[in-house]
Amino acid sequence: MEKAFDRIEWSFLIKVLRRFGFTDDFIDLIDACVRENHFSLLVNGSSTPFFTATRGLRQGDLLSPTLFILVEEVLSRSLTRAINQGLIRPYYSKRGCPIISHSLFADDAILFLNGCETSIRGLMSIISRYERAAGQLVNARRGLTRFSRGHLPFDYLGCPIFLGRRRIHYFDALVGKLRKKLVGWKLQLLSPGGRIQLIRHVLMSMPLHLLAVHEVPDTILQTIRRICTSFLWDGQLEGPRRQRRVSWEKACRPTDEGGLGIRRPQDVLNMLQKKLVWRMRTTPSVLGSFVLAKYGEWARQPTDIKGVKRWVDCQRHWLEMVPLIRWRVGRGAISAWYDTWLEDTPLACFTTFTSS
């Protein structure tokens, strides 16, 4: 969208708030916060008289993103209703998979649909009505109605996107960032305590985003460990190796157990991957449901040959977590037969039925 925040029609915003069920007092308060704003321009060092706006939301206001999301929800629900009514054909509709028709992030939108004429006409009709009602305008200069031709692998949001086996050179950029960070420090002037703090809070924080997404190869993890140990004991990135006063295993113990409080890269990887699997298992989401429908349940063999290695890794982490999980029945969202909620064993393991 072009100038998305600046084009919001106030009358449309009020109607959206009213349809969402907000009280009149709350709507009047929001209306006053949006309308009663005065602006002044600085021209050649002199400020102009104050004037008021007729539409739009102030960028930088903590309330503006929430109000914009509520307005954008109209477009989201319009697309979903058009697909349910058959006016737009979805791009991917495998049996059992939820339909992903669009993805919205702030003022950017990605729409997924079949390229037939009926779908295109239905989409343009929805966008046109949304523009007239909300005051929005599609940025034709930045908008694309196709996918540009690309090549794998490539980086997206700091993570390599590839197909097939994980190769070491896909993650060379991470190692390069760690080395570059060390080069910028005056290594010889740092005390051992200062090096420990930099390892704990800087070096070991840089790979977190990548480790939360990918099952990084052990070779890369070993390289990260060597970089940290060389920096800790030798005070340099490369050079002659000095005698290690404490083993790496002891250095990675908590401080109350006699260690230095440094986290092992392998432990961080296992923790973040298990967190990802846990969120996929317990937090309802469209993308999580899509993955489960594509590859099958956690305890079953994958049903789709593409991307099987990544799903097998997720299954392995889940099976490692199962013996440590105790479920609370609550609203009945768990399986009373297969999940562990009574003692230490699921009912399916120690209860058998025989026909008479």
N, C-alpha and C positions, 0 to 999 in steps of 0.2 A: 504494500500500500504506500502511496505517495503522501508524505506529511500526515501520517495516520493520526497522531495525537491532535494536530492542529485543525483537523477537518471534522471532528466529531460534532454532530448537531445536538445541542442541548435538549431540544424537545424530544428527540429520539432516545436520548439517554434516560430522560425521566420516564418515558413509556416503558423502557426495558426494566427499570427498577420497579415500576408498578406491576409489571407482569411477573417479575420474580417474587412478588409478595412482600416487599418492604413496606413498612408502615408510612403513613403520610407525614408524620413528624420527621422521620429519618430522611425521607425524600426531600422535604423542604430544607432540611439542614444541608444535604448534599447540593441541592440547587443553589443555596446561598453561597456555599464554598466555591462553586464553579463559576457563578455569574459575577459575584462581587469582587472582581480582580481588576486592578488598574495598572497600566503599563506606561512606561516612559522610555523614549529612545535617546541615546547619546549621539549627537551629531556634531562633529568638529569640536568635541570637548564640551559642548553645551547640551543640557538635557531639555527635551521638548515637554510641553504640557502633558499631563496624564490623560489617557484615553482608555476606554473599555473595549473588550473583545465581544464579538457576537457569536462565536462558536469556538470549539476546541478545548483541550485539556492542557494544563500547564505541565511541561516536561520538567522533571525534578521533584514534583510534588509526590509525596508518598502515597497519596490516594489515587493518583492518575492511573497507574498500571492496573489496579483492581477494577476501576471503572471501565477501562478500555477492554479488559478481558470479558466483562459482562456484556459489553456491546458486541464484541467479536463472537460471543456465544450464539448470537442470532445467526451469523453466517454458518457456524458449525452445525447447528441444529437444522438449518435449511438444507445443507448438503446431505445430512443423515436422512432426513425425511424424503428427499428426492430419490435417494438410493432405495429406500424401503418401498417407495411407490413405483419403482421401475422407470423413473424419468432419467436416471443416470445409471449406467452400467459400471460396476466396480472394476478396477484393474485386475485384482486377484481375488478369486472366490473359490478356493479349494474347499472341499466338503469338510465341515467341522471347524473351519478357521473363521475367526471374526473378521469382518470386513473393515479394512483400514482405508478410508476414503480421503483423509486429509490430515495434515500435521501443521499446527499453528504455533509459532514462537514469536511473541511480541507482534511486530508489524509485518513479519515474513510468514508466508504460507506456502505449503507444498500440497498439491492436489493430485490424487491418484485416481484415474478413471480410464475406462476403455476409450480408444480413439475413434469410435464410430461417430457419425454425424449427429445421431440422436443425443448422445452423451454430451457432445460439445455444445449443441444448442441449449440443452437443459442447464449446463454449467454457466453459459454466458447469460442466460435469463436470470439465474439466481444472483450472479455477481452484479448484474445491472440493477436489479431491485434493491440489493443491499447498498449499492452506491447511492441510489436516489434517497433511500430512507435514512441511512446513517451519515451521509455526506462524505463518504470515503471515495477514493479514486485510485484505481489500479495503476501502478507505475509501469507503463508500457515499455519504457527503456530498459528496465531491469527484469521484466517478466519474460519467462520462457515457456513455450508450449511443447517442449521436447526435452530429452536428455542429451547433453553433449556427449560426443564419443570420447571415452576415456580408456585408460589402461590400468590394469592391476599390476603391482600394488600401488596404492597412493595413501597419503596421510589425510585424515579428517579429524579435526579438533584434537590434534596432537597424538592420534592413535593410528597405526598402520591398518589399512583395510586390504585384505588379501584373500586369495582363494587357494585352498589346498593346505599343505603342511606349513607349520611355522618354521621359517628359516631365520637363521641368526641375523643376517644382514637387514632384516626388516626392523630390527630394534637397535641398530647401530646409532640412530639419532639420540636415543636415550643415553647411551654411554658417552657420546660426544658432548652432550649437555653437561654431564657430570665433570668431565675433564675440563671443559671450558670454564666451569664455575671455579674449579680449583686453581686454574691458571691466573684468575683475577685476584686471588688472595695472596698476601705476602706470607707464604707458608713458613719461612724460616723464623719469622717474628712472632708466631703464635705459640702460646704455652700449651702444654698437653691438655689442661682443662678447657682451654678455648677450642682446641681441635675436637674434643669430645662433644662440646655443645654444638659446634657447626655440623658434625656428623649427625647428631640426633635430630636437630631441628631444621637443617637445610638439605644436606645430601640425601638423607633418608626420606625427606618429604617430596623431593622432586619426582621420584618414580611412582607416587601413589596413584595418580590418575591413570597411568598406563597399566599398572598392576591390577587396578579395579576392573579393567575391561578385558585384558588378554591374559592367557596362561603363558607367561613369559618363559622361554626356554631356560633350563638350568645353567647353560653356558653364560647367558647374560647375567643371571643372578650371581654366579661365581665371579664374573668380571666386576660387578658392583662391590662385592665383598673385598676383592683385591684392592680396588681403588680406596675403599675406606680404611683397610688395614695399613696400606702404604702411607696414607695421609696421617693416620693416627700415630704410628710408631716411627716412621721415617721423616715426617714433616715435609714430604715432597711427593710429586706424582710419579716420577720415574727416577731411578738411581740405585745405588748400592743398598742392599737390604740389611737393616740392622737386626739385632737380636730382639725377638718378641718377648716382652716381659710377661704378658698374660695371653693365654690362648684366645682365639676368636670366640669359642663357645662360652668361656667364662666372661669375656667382655660383654656378651649379649645377655647376660643374666640381669635381673632387676637389681637396682642399687641396694635394696634391703637384703639381698642374698649375696652381696659381695661383688656384684658385677658393675659394669659401667652404664647400664641402662640403654645400650644400643640395640636396636631391633634388627633381627636377622632378616634379610630380604626374602628368604623362603617362608618365614613365619608371616611376614606382612602379606605376601602373595596368597597364602592359604587363608588368612583371615579375610581378605577382601573378596576372594572368590567365593568363600562360604557366605559372606554377607550378601553378595549378588544372588546366589542361589536361594538364600533364605527370603530375600525380598520377592523373588519371582514366585516362590512357593506360598507366601503368606499375604502379600500385598496385591489386591486385585488391580489389574491393568490390562489394557487392550493388547499391548505388545507382549506381555507375559502370557496371556491367553493364546495369542497367535503362535508363540513358540511351542507351547504345550500341545496345541492342536496339530502342529506341523510334525513334531518329533515323537509324540506319544507321552504317556505318563512316565513318572520318574523311575519306576521299577521295571519298565518294559524296554524292549529293544527299540531303537529308533526306527520310525516308519518311513523316513525320507533319507536317501543316500547322501544328499548334499548337506554339508555342514555337520556330518555325524561326529567328527572328532571333537568339535567344541561341545556338542551335547553329551558325549561320553565323559568329558571332563566335568561337566555339571553334575552328571549322575554320580560320578565318583565322590565329589565333595558332599553330595546329599547323603549318600550311603554312609559316609564317615560321620555325619551329624546325627543320623537316625538313632543310634544307641544312646545318645546324650539328650534326646528331646523327650519331654513329658508334656502331653497336650492337656489343655483344659477344655472340657466339653463346651461350656459357654452356650452360644447360640446354635450349636449343631453344625458348624462349618467343617468339622473334621470327620474322619471316617471312624465310627465307633468299633468297627470290625478290624481294621488294619492299622490304625494309629495307636501308639502307646499312651493310654490315658489312665489305665488301671494297673497298679504295681509296675513291673518292669518289662512286661511282655504283652504284645497285642493279643486280643482274644482269639484271633485266627490261628495263633501258634500252639495253644494248648487245649483248644476245644475241638473235638472231632465228632462227627455225626455218622452213624451207621444205619443202614436200612434194615428194618426188621424182617 
